[in-house]
Amino acid sequence: MLLERGIDVSYETIRRRAIKFGPKIAQNLRRRQPKPGDVWHLDEVAVKCGGKKYWLWRAVDQSGLVLEEILQKKRDKLAAKRLSVSLMKRCGMTLHFHVTNAGQRVGSMCLPGTEIVVDGSTSADVGWLNAGGVITVKGDAGDTAGHCSSGGKIFIGGRGGTRTGSLMKHNPLYEEPELWLLSW
C-alpha cells in the first residue's frame, strides 16, 4: 500500500511495526471473539499430510466455534484431555457431574476444574487418583475413600470406611489433598 504511494519501505520497518502493533491488534481481535458456549465436543480426526498420518484434535462448542486444536504425530488421549482442562481454566469454567447411582471409584482421575456431587452413599475408592477436583458425597463412603488421592478435596457427608484417608499422597503438581468427614 505504501509502495503504491511512492514510499519505499524495508522489511526491517515492517518487522518493527509488527512487533510494536501486533500484540495490540491480536488483543483487540481476541476481545471481539464470541464467548464459547456451555456444551463442548472434542473431535478427533486422522489426517494425512505429505504421506504421513497425523491426529487432529479440535475442541468445538455447540454453535461450531473452534475453541482450540492440536495436531499430533501419535494419538495421545492424555494430551487431548490436558487441552480440555487448559481450555476450561482459560475460559473460567468448571466441569460439573451429578451422580445418582454411584459405583466404585467415583472421581477416578478427577482433574482440576472438575466438581462431582454424589447423591446417597458410595462404594469403595471414592476419589481414587483424584488429582485436583472437588468430590462431594452426600451419604456414607465405603472402604478406602480418598485412597491414593494426590490432590483436590473430598467431602463426605456420612461415615467413611475402615481405611478412609489411607495412602493419601501429595503430588507437587497439584494442591495438597484434603479429606473431610462431615458427620460424627
Residue pairs with C-beta under 8 A, 6 or more apart in sequence:
2 9
3 9
34 63
34 65
36 61
36 65
36 67
36 91
37 61
37 62
37 63
37 65
38 61
38 62
38 93
39 61
39 62
40 59
40 60
40 61
40 62
40 67
40 84
40 87
41 59
41 60
41 61
41 62
42 57
42 58
42 59
42 60
42 80
42 83
42 84
43 56
43 57
43 58
43 59
43 60
44 55
44 56
44 57
44 75
44 80
45 55
45 56
45 58
46 53
46 54
46 55
46 56
47 53
47 54
47 55
47 56
47 71
48 54
52 73
54 71
54 72
54 73
55 71
55 72
55 73
55 74
55 75
55 76
56 69
56 70
56 71
56 72
57 69
57 70
57 71
57 72
57 79
57 80
57 83
58 66
58 68
58 69
59 66
59 67
59 68
59 69
59 83
59 84
59 87
60 66
60 67
61 67
67 87
67 91
68 83
68 86
68 87
70 79
70 80
70 83
72 79
81 111
85 111
85 112
85 113
88 94
88 95
88 113
89 112
89 113
93 113
94 113
94 114
94 115
95 113
95 114
95 115
96 115
96 116
96 117
97 114
97 115
97 116
97 117
98 117
98 119
99 106
99 116
99 117
99 118
99 119
100 119
100 120
101 120
102 118
102 120
102 121
102 122
102 123
102 126
102 137
103 122
103 123
104 123
104 124
104 125
105 124
105 125
105 126
105 128
106 116
106 118
106 122
106 125
106 126
106 127
106 135
106 137
107 116
107 126
107 127
107 128
107 130
107 133
107 135
107 154
108 125
108 128
108 129
108 130
109 129
109 130
109 131
110 116
110 127
110 129
110 130
110 131
110 132
110 133
110 135
110 152
111 131
111 132
111 133
112 131
112 132
112 133
112 151
112 152
112 174
113 132
113 133
114 132
114 133
114 134
115 133
115 134
115 135
115 136
116 133
116 134
116 135
116 136
117 136
117 138
118 126
118 135
118 136
118 137
118 138
118 139
119 138
119 139
120 138
120 139
121 137
121 139
121 140
121 141
121 142
121 158
122 137
122 139
122 140
122 141
122 142
122 145
123 142
124 142
124 143
124 144
124 145
124 147
124 161
125 142
125 144
125 145
125 147
126 135
126 137
126 141
126 142
126 145
126 146
126 154
126 156
127 135
127 145
127 146
127 147
127 149
127 152
127 154
127 179
128 144
128 147
128 148
128 149
129 148
129 149
129 150
130 146
130 149
130 150
130 151
130 152
130 154
130 177
131 150
131 151
131 152
131 171
131 173
131 174
132 151
132 152
132 174
132 175
133 152
134 152
134 153
134 154
134 155
135 152
135 153
135 154
135 155
136 155
136 157
137 145
137 154
137 155
137 156
137 157
137 158
138 157
138 158
139 157
139 158
140 156
140 158
140 159
140 160
141 156
141 158
141 159
141 160
141 161
141 164
142 161
143 161
143 162
143 163
143 164
144 161
144 163
144 164
144 166
145 154
145 156
145 160
145 161
145 164
145 165
145 179
146 154
146 160
146 164
146 165
146 166
146 168
146 177
146 179
147 163
147 166
147 167
147 168
148 167
148 168
148 169
149 168
149 169
149 177
149 179
150 168
150 169
150 170
150 171
150 174
150 177
151 170
151 171
151 173
151 174
151 175
151 176
151 177
152 174
152 175
152 177
152 178
153 177
153 178
153 179
153 180
154 177
154 178
154 179
154 180
155 180
155 182
156 164
156 179
156 180
156 181
156 182
156 183
157 182
157 183
158 182
158 183
159 181
159 183
160 179
160 181
164 179
164 181
165 179
168 177
168 179
169 177
170 176
170 177
